């Protein structure tokens, strides 16, 4: 059996939509440590147990392996920068974010959706990670919406739900997808120009299902993620909802994958898609994707 492609496997794991957490501890010398994790699982209600999976590559791995207590903060929409800080910042991470101390004196993230203060129950090695199991000693939560993560990108489910409004009277529902693969986006083309794969949907509540069925006919193996753009195009009598999507190893029978950096230079059959893809090309560089809600005259971009 040939060696498994670790990069492809990582991408496949990443297609599972999760929340985002920051795991923290404080050692006996009083030094605080923390890392970002989306590998968080509730394990048991009686006794109350949860687990997270610190990687052995973490500079703080030994601290979490040896800790007596730790805490898990589930991040809220709008806390992307906190996630980024605890994922990659090399300096004093706690100096960059607002925290509170829990009952064990462990720093937890202010404004988090939920916080769990735990006593370490068990650590088990699991390949290049470990399973850190904790017994919940105290927790609190709020009604805020959690920050989402899939395909290596953040998303805001709350904004998508609030944007799921009915189109103006008489406009057709059109669902489309920005399918990304290895830094390129799948496009189709006719005499009028390039366009995203799209389908007209009779009922708005069926947008995602109808689009997924349409994409299946293209045999690209695309997985729909979050809504990226919602706009009215009065000139054609259409109400567009554009989703982000990813795929891996796809070879299209028709159409082609176009490099992200070339998207803004193309001519498009659907004017609203031209603006959508120009924005996508810019946001792709930072990994921070907003949700556009508007029409041909303008609108607002919401970053959680």
C-alpha positions in Angstrom: 0.0 0.0 0.0 1.5 3.4 -1.0 2.4 5.9 1.7 -0.5 8.1 2.8 -0.4 11.7 1.6 -0.2 13.6 4.9 -1.2 16.9 3.3 -4.3 15.5 1.7 -5.2 13.7 4.9 -4.9 17.0 6.8 -7.2 18.7 4.3 -9.7 15.8 4.5 -9.7 16.1 8.3 -10.2 19.9 7.9 -13.4 19.5 6.0 -15.2 18.7 9.2 -16.7 21.9 10.6 -15.8 22.6 14.1 -15.8 25.4 16.7 -12.5 27.0 17.9 -11.1 26.9 21.4 -8.2 28.3 23.4 -6.7 25.8 25.9 -4.8 27.4 28.8 -2.9 26.4 31.9 -0.7 27.9 34.5 2.3 26.1 36.0 3.4 26.0 39.6 5.8 28.9 38.9 2.9 31.0 37.8 3.7 31.1 34.1 0.6 30.9 31.8 0.5 28.9 28.6 -2.1 28.6 25.9 -2.8 27.2 22.4 -5.6 27.2 19.9 -7.4 23.9 19.3 -10.4 22.8 17.3 -9.9 19.2 18.5 -12.3 19.6 21.5 -14.8 16.9 22.5 -17.3 16.5 25.3 -16.8 13.0 26.7 -19.2 12.4 29.6 -21.8 14.0 31.7 -21.4 11.8 34.8 -18.7 12.4 35.6 -18.3 15.6 33.5 -15.4 15.0 31.2 -14.0 16.6 28.1 -10.9 16.2 26.1 -8.6 18.3 23.9 -5.6 17.2 21.8 -2.4 19.2 22.2 0.2 18.5 19.5 3.6 17.3 20.6 5.1 20.0 18.3 3.8 22.7 20.7 6.5 24.6 22.6 4.2 24.3 25.6 3.4 20.6 25.2 5.4 19.6 28.3 3.5 22.1 30.4 0.1 20.6 29.4 1.4 17.1 29.8 2.5 17.9 33.4 -0.3 20.3 34.4 -2.7 19.6 37.3 -5.4 21.9 36.0 -6.3 23.5 32.7 -9.2 25.5 31.1 -11.0 25.5 27.7 -12.5 28.7 26.3 -14.9 28.3 23.4 -14.4 31.4 21.2 -17.2 33.6 20.0 -17.9 35.1 16.6 -15.5 38.1 16.2 -12.7 36.4 18.2 -10.7 35.3 15.1 -7.7 37.4 16.2 -7.6 35.7 19.5 -7.5 32.3 17.8 -4.7 33.5 15.5 -2.7 34.9 18.5 -2.8 31.5 20.3 -2.1 29.6 17.1 1.0 31.4 15.9 2.1 34.5 17.9 5.6 33.9 19.4 5.6 36.6 22.0 3.5 37.1 25.1 0.1 35.9 23.9 -1.7 36.9 27.1 -0.6 40.5 26.8 -2.5 40.7 23.5 -5.9 39.5 24.8 -8.3 40.2 27.7 -8.5 37.3 30.1 -9.9 36.5 33.5 -8.7 34.0 36.1 -10.8 30.9 36.8 -11.2 29.2 40.2 -7.8 27.6 39.7 -6.1 30.8 38.7 -5.9 29.7 35.1 -6.4 32.5 32.6 -9.5 32.2 30.4 -10.7 34.2 27.5 -13.0 37.1 28.2 -16.1 37.2 26.1 -15.9 33.5 25.2 -19.1 31.6 24.5 -18.3 29.1 27.2 -15.5 28.4 29.6 -14.7 25.0 31.3 -12.3 24.8 34.3 -10.8 21.3 34.5 -8.7 19.1 36.7 -6.5 16.9 34.7 -7.9 13.3 34.6 -5.6 11.5 32.2 -3.0 12.1 29.4 -2.7 9.5 26.7 -0.3 9.6 23.8 -1.9 9.4 20.4 0.6 9.5 17.5 1.9 13.1 17.1 -0.7 14.4 19.6 -1.9 13.5 23.0 -5.4 13.1 24.5 -5.7 15.4 27.4 -8.8 14.5 29.4 -10.1 16.8 32.1 -12.9 16.6 34.7 -15.0 19.8 34.6 -15.0 21.5 38.0 -16.7 24.7 37.0 -18.2 26.1 33.8 -20.2 29.1 32.5 -21.7 29.9 29.1 -23.5 32.7 27.3 -26.0 33.1 24.5 -23.3 34.3 22.1 -22.7 32.4 18.9 -19.6 30.4 18.5 -16.8 31.0 16.0 -16.8 28.3 13.2 -13.8 26.7 11.4 -13.7 24.5 8.3 -11.3 24.0 5.4 -8.6 26.1 7.2 -10.9 29.2 7.3 -13.2 30.8 9.9 -16.9 31.3 9.3 -19.8 33.0 11.0 -22.9 30.8 11.1 -24.9 33.4 13.0 -24.4 36.0 10.2 -25.4 33.4 7.6 -28.6 32.6 9.4 -29.5 36.3 9.9 -28.9 36.9 6.2 -31.2 34.1 5.1 -34.0 36.5 4.4 -36.5 36.1 1.6 -35.6 37.8 -1.7 -37.5 40.8 -3.0 -40.8 40.1 -4.7 -40.3 38.6 -8.2 -36.6 37.8 -8.0 -35.4 34.3 -8.8 -33.3 32.4 -6.2 -29.8 31.5 -7.7 -27.3 29.5 -5.7 -23.7 29.3 -6.7 -20.4 28.1 -5.3 -16.8 29.2 -5.2 -15.0 25.9 -5.4 -11.4 26.2 -4.3 -8.6 23.6 -4.9 -4.9 24.3 -4.3 -5.2 28.0 -4.8 -7.5 27.9 -7.8 -11.2 28.4 -8.3 -13.5 26.3 -10.6 -15.2 28.4 -13.3 -17.4 27.7 -16.3 -17.5 29.8 -19.5 -19.9 30.7 -22.3 -20.0 33.5 -24.9 -20.9 36.1 -22.2 -17.9 35.3 -20.1 -16.9 33.3 -17.0 -19.3 32.2 -14.3 -19.5 30.1 -11.2 -21.4 26.8 -11.2 -25.0 27.8 -10.3 -28.5 26.6 -10.2 -31.9 28.3 -10.0 -33.9 27.2 -6.9 -37.6 27.3 -6.5 -37.6 27.7 -2.7 -35.0 29.6 -0.7 -34.9 27.0 2.1 -33.6 24.4 -0.4 -30.6 26.5 -1.6 -27.9 24.3 -0.1 -29.4 21.0 -1.0 -30.2 22.0 -4.6 -26.7 23.4 -5.1 -25.1 20.3 -3.6 -27.1 18.1 -6.0 -26.1 20.3 -9.0 -22.4 20.2 -8.0 -22.7 16.4 -7.8 -23.4 16.3 -11.5 -20.1 18.0 -12.2 -18.3 15.1 -10.4 -15.8 17.5 -8.6 -16.3 16.1 -5.1 -17.0 19.6 -3.8 -18.1 20.1 -0.2 -20.1 23.2 0.5 -19.1 25.4 3.4 -20.4 28.7 4.6 -22.3 31.5 2.7 -19.9 34.0 1.2 -22.0 36.6 -0.6 -25.7 37.4 -0.8 -26.8 40.0 -3.4 -29.7 41.1 -5.5 -29.1 41.7 -9.2 -32.2 43.6 -10.3 -31.1 43.9 -14.0 -31.5 40.1 -14.4 -34.2 39.7 -11.8 -32.1 37.4 -9.6 -31.3 37.0 -5.9 -27.9 35.4 -5.6 -26.5 33.3 -2.7 -22.9 32.3 -3.1 -21.3 29.6 -1.0 -17.7 28.8 -0.4 -16.6 25.2 -1.1 -13.5 23.0 -1.3 -12.4 20.0 -3.2 -9.2 17.9 -3.7 -7.8 16.1 -6.6 -10.7 17.1 -8.9 -10.3 16.9 -12.7 -13.2 18.8 -14.4 -14.9 17.3 -17.4 -15.9 20.9 -18.4 -14.8 24.3 -17.2 -11.4 24.8 -15.5 -9.7 25.8 -12.3 -8.3 29.3 -12.5 -5.6 30.6 -10.2 -7.0 32.9 -7.4 -4.6 35.7 -8.4 -6.1 35.7 -11.9 -9.7 36.0 -10.9 -9.9 39.8 -10.8 -8.7 40.0 -14.4 -11.4 38.0 -16.1 -14.6 39.0 -17.8 -17.7 37.5 -16.1 -21.2 36.7 -17.4 -22.7 37.6 -14.1 -21.7 41.2 -12.9 -22.2 40.4 -9.3 -19.9 37.5 -9.5 -17.1 39.7 -10.8 -17.2 41.8 -7.6 -17.6 38.6 -5.5 -14.5 36.9 -6.9 -12.4 40.1 -6.9 -13.1 40.3 -3.1 -12.4 36.6 -2.7 -9.0 36.9 -4.4 -8.1 39.6 -1.9 -9.4 37.8 1.2 -7.8 34.6 0.2 -4.4 36.1 0.9 -5.3 36.7 4.5 -7.6 33.8 5.2 -10.2 36.1 6.8 -13.4 35.8 4.8 -16.4 38.2 5.3 -20.0 37.8 4.4 -21.3 40.4 1.8 -24.9 41.4 1.9 -26.1 43.9 -0.6 -26.9 44.6 -4.3 -25.4 46.0 -7.4 -25.2 49.5 -5.8 -23.2 48.3 -2.8 -23.6 46.6 0.6 -21.8 45.6 3.8 -19.1 43.1 4.5 -19.5 41.4 7.9 -16.4 39.9 9.5 -18.3 38.1 12.3 
